[in-house]
């Protein structure tokens, strides 16, 4: 089973998710979207499946520091442009495997997905 986890290396939630995968013997590829970036196709697919409010990290520091004018009346296109420019605005982790998508880390969701 091919597993890719997307996020930022030093994020505490990412560390928990990666630790869970390692402790449960799940092989994965890590894509650091702060270092490597992320493409529009991924963001569009994630938003199509999970919704903009799930993908965009409105609670994060990067988003909260935006001027009010940039945060208001946020369209899908504007949000994608912001996330492409500043990937730390993407909620994390994002885990993809065999047509399944999990955003955020909850041990019970990972257990359900991987049967562990």
C-alpha contacts under 8 A as a table, 3 or more apart, distances in Angstrom:
res1	aa1	res2	aa2	distance
1	X	97	X	6.98
1	X	98	X	6.90
2	X	27	X	7.78
2	X	28	X	6.85
2	X	97	X	5.77
2	X	98	X	6.75
3	X	27	X	6.88
3	X	28	X	4.72
3	X	29	X	6.23
3	X	95	X	7.10
3	X	96	X	5.85
3	X	97	X	4.67
3	X	98	X	7.63
4	X	28	X	5.46
4	X	29	X	4.70
4	X	30	X	5.86
4	X	31	X	7.02
4	X	95	X	5.78
4	X	96	X	5.33
4	X	97	X	6.57
5	X	28	X	6.87
5	X	29	X	6.24
5	X	30	X	5.04
5	X	31	X	6.14
5	X	93	X	6.48
5	X	94	X	5.65
5	X	95	X	4.38
5	X	96	X	6.41
6	X	30	X	6.00
6	X	31	X	4.74
6	X	32	X	5.94
6	X	33	X	6.48
6	X	92	X	7.10
6	X	93	X	5.66
6	X	94	X	4.97
6	X	95	X	6.24
7	X	11	X	7.78
7	X	14	X	6.56
7	X	30	X	7.76
7	X	31	X	6.48
7	X	32	X	5.18
7	X	33	X	5.71
7	X	34	X	7.39
7	X	90	X	7.99
7	X	92	X	5.41
7	X	93	X	5.09
7	X	94	X	6.57
8	X	11	X	5.64
8	X	14	X	6.85
8	X	32	X	5.06
8	X	33	X	6.24
8	X	34	X	5.87
8	X	35	X	7.95
8	X	88	X	7.35
8	X	92	X	7.72
9	X	14	X	6.93
9	X	15	X	7.57
9	X	32	X	6.16
10	X	14	X	7.33
10	X	15	X	7.22
11	X	14	X	5.15
11	X	15	X	6.33
12	X	15	X	5.03
12	X	16	X	6.38
13	X	16	X	5.10
13	X	17	X	6.25
13	X	92	X	7.23
13	X	93	X	7.13
13	X	104	X	7.94
13	X	105	X	6.76
14	X	17	X	5.08
14	X	18	X	6.03
14	X	92	X	6.77
14	X	93	X	5.70
14	X	105	X	7.85
15	X	18	X	5.20
15	X	19	X	5.98
16	X	19	X	5.10
16	X	20	X	6.13
16	X	105	X	7.80
17	X	20	X	5.08
17	X	21	X	6.32
17	X	93	X	7.33
17	X	105	X	6.06
17	X	107	X	7.83
18	X	21	X	5.11
18	X	22	X	6.19
19	X	22	X	5.08
19	X	23	X	5.95
20	X	23	X	5.15
20	X	24	X	6.13
20	X	107	X	7.42
21	X	24	X	5.25
21	X	25	X	6.18
21	X	26	X	4.97
21	X	27	X	7.21
21	X	28	X	7.72
22	X	25	X	5.14
22	X	26	X	5.85
22	X	27	X	7.21
23	X	26	X	7.78
24	X	116	X	6.98
31	X	36	X	7.16
32	X	35	X	5.48
32	X	36	X	5.79
32	X	37	X	7.32
33	X	36	X	4.87
33	X	37	X	4.25
33	X	38	X	5.52
33	X	87	X	6.21
33	X	88	X	7.87
34	X	37	X	5.49
34	X	86	X	7.77
34	X	87	X	5.75
34	X	88	X	6.50
37	X	84	X	7.38
37	X	87	X	6.75
38	X	42	X	6.98
38	X	43	X	7.58
38	X	84	X	6.53
38	X	87	X	7.15
39	X	42	X	5.66
39	X	43	X	6.72
39	X	84	X	7.02
40	X	43	X	5.17
40	X	44	X	6.04
40	X	80	X	7.26
40	X	84	X	7.06
41	X	44	X	5.17
41	X	45	X	6.09
42	X	45	X	5.16
42	X	46	X	6.08
43	X	46	X	5.14
43	X	47	X	6.06
43	X	80	X	6.83
44	X	47	X	5.15
44	X	48	X	6.00
44	X	80	X	7.70
45	X	48	X	5.03
45	X	49	X	6.21
46	X	49	X	5.22
46	X	50	X	5.77
46	X	51	X	7.18
46	X	55	X	6.91
46	X	101	X	7.75
47	X	50	X	5.24
47	X	51	X	4.41
47	X	52	X	4.99
47	X	54	X	7.67
47	X	55	X	6.26
48	X	51	X	5.84
48	X	52	X	7.86
49	X	101	X	7.96
50	X	54	X	6.02
50	X	55	X	6.97
51	X	54	X	5.46
51	X	55	X	6.51
52	X	55	X	5.19
52	X	56	X	5.88
52	X	76	X	6.97
53	X	56	X	5.53
53	X	57	X	7.66
54	X	57	X	7.40
54	X	91	X	7.19
54	X	103	X	7.24
55	X	90	X	5.74
55	X	91	X	5.35
55	X	103	X	7.19
56	X	79	X	7.45
56	X	83	X	7.63
56	X	89	X	5.97
56	X	90	X	5.00
56	X	91	X	5.63
57	X	60	X	5.62
57	X	63	X	7.05
57	X	89	X	5.12
57	X	90	X	5.28
57	X	91	X	4.54
58	X	63	X	5.60
58	X	64	X	6.82
58	X	89	X	7.24
59	X	63	X	6.98
59	X	64	X	6.79
60	X	63	X	5.61
60	X	64	X	6.26
60	X	89	X	6.77
61	X	64	X	5.05
61	X	65	X	6.03
62	X	65	X	5.36
62	X	66	X	6.82
62	X	86	X	7.92
62	X	88	X	6.76
62	X	89	X	6.17
63	X	66	X	5.44
63	X	71	X	7.62
63	X	89	X	6.02
66	X	70	X	6.25
66	X	71	X	6.52
67	X	70	X	5.51
67	X	71	X	6.68
68	X	71	X	5.14
68	X	72	X	6.12
69	X	72	X	5.43
70	X	73	X	7.92
70	X	74	X	7.33
71	X	74	X	6.04
74	X	78	X	6.02
74	X	79	X	6.15
75	X	78	X	5.16
75	X	79	X	6.09
76	X	79	X	5.15
76	X	80	X	6.15
77	X	80	X	5.17
77	X	81	X	6.24
78	X	81	X	5.10
78	X	82	X	6.27
79	X	82	X	5.07
79	X	83	X	6.20
80	X	83	X	5.10
80	X	84	X	6.04
81	X	84	X	5.15
81	X	85	X	6.16
82	X	85	X	5.12
82	X	86	X	5.90
82	X	87	X	7.78
82	X	89	X	7.56
83	X	86	X	4.94
83	X	87	X	4.77
83	X	88	X	7.24
83	X	89	X	5.54
83	X	90	X	6.19
84	X	87	X	5.70
86	X	89	X	6.05
87	X	90	X	5.57
88	X	91	X	7.59
91	X	94	X	7.26
91	X	103	X	6.95
91	X	104	X	6.58
92	X	103	X	6.23
92	X	104	X	5.15
92	X	105	X	7.51
93	X	102	X	7.93
93	X	103	X	5.79
93	X	104	X	5.07
93	X	105	X	6.41
94	X	101	X	7.14
94	X	102	X	5.83
94	X	103	X	4.53
94	X	104	X	6.40
95	X	101	X	5.68
95	X	102	X	5.10
95	X	103	X	6.35
96	X	99	X	6.94
96	X	100	X	5.72
96	X	101	X	4.79
96	X	102	X	6.70
97	X	100	X	5.20
97	X	101	X	6.68
102	X	105	X	7.80
102	X	109	X	7.91
105	X	109	X	7.65
105	X	110	X	7.70
106	X	109	X	5.41
106	X	110	X	6.58
107	X	110	X	5.15
107	X	111	X	6.12
108	X	111	X	4.94
108	X	112	X	6.13
109	X	112	X	5.09
109	X	113	X	6.16
110	X	113	X	5.08
110	X	114	X	6.03
110	X	116	X	7.95
111	X	114	X	5.32
111	X	115	X	5.33
111	X	116	X	4.79
112	X	115	X	5.23
112	X	116	X	7.02
